[in-house]
Amino acid sequence: MTAEQYLAARLRRALAEDPRTTELGVRVTVRGDHVLLSGDVACAERRDELEAVIHDVAPELTVLDDVKVTPVGEPEGREELR
């Protein structure tokens, strides 16, 4: 494993264990002094918290945020099965 892979694993663990995020579904890729976050979260606040956790753990990294907000809620209308 390279140093970048170890750092990415450490950041993934921080996102999973931090009570602000408890996020397992976000991908973390480290390239040099940049970290790319990608995946889906339920709200914009969660996306902001992801960046905050990364900055707390590795303030020297520049965060590139490709996380999409995909709201989760009750389905609207009826679903017809055929």
ChimeraX attribute file (.defattr): number of C-alpha atoms within 10 A of each C-alpha:
attribute: neighborCount
match mode: 1-to-1
recipient: residues
	/A:1	5
	/A:2	7
	/A:3	10
	/A:4	15
	/A:5	14
	/A:6	12
	/A:7	17
	/A:8	19
	/A:9	15
	/A:10	16
	/A:11	23
	/A:12	21
	/A:13	14
	/A:14	20
	/A:15	25
	/A:16	17
	/A:17	13
	/A:18	13
	/A:19	11
	/A:20	15
	/A:21	20
	/A:22	15
	/A:23	18
	/A:24	13
	/A:25	13
	/A:26	20
	/A:27	17
	/A:28	19
	/A:29	19
	/A:30	21
	/A:31	11
	/A:32	10
	/A:33	11
	/A:34	13
	/A:35	23
	/A:36	18
	/A:37	22
	/A:38	16
	/A:39	16
	/A:40	17
	/A:41	20
	/A:42	13
	/A:43	13
	/A:44	14
	/A:45	12
	/A:46	18
	/A:47	21
	/A:48	14
	/A:49	16
	/A:50	26
	/A:51	18
	/A:52	17
	/A:53	18
	/A:54	21
	/A:55	15
	/A:56	10
	/A:57	14
	/A:58	16
	/A:59	11
	/A:60	11
	/A:61	16
	/A:62	16
	/A:63	19
	/A:64	14
	/A:65	16
	/A:66	14
	/A:67	19
	/A:68	16
	/A:69	15
	/A:70	12
	/A:71	11
	/A:72	9
	/A:73	7
	/A:74	6
	/A:75	7
	/A:76	6
	/A:77	6
	/A:78	6
	/A:79	7
	/A:80	5
	/A:81	4
	/A:82	3
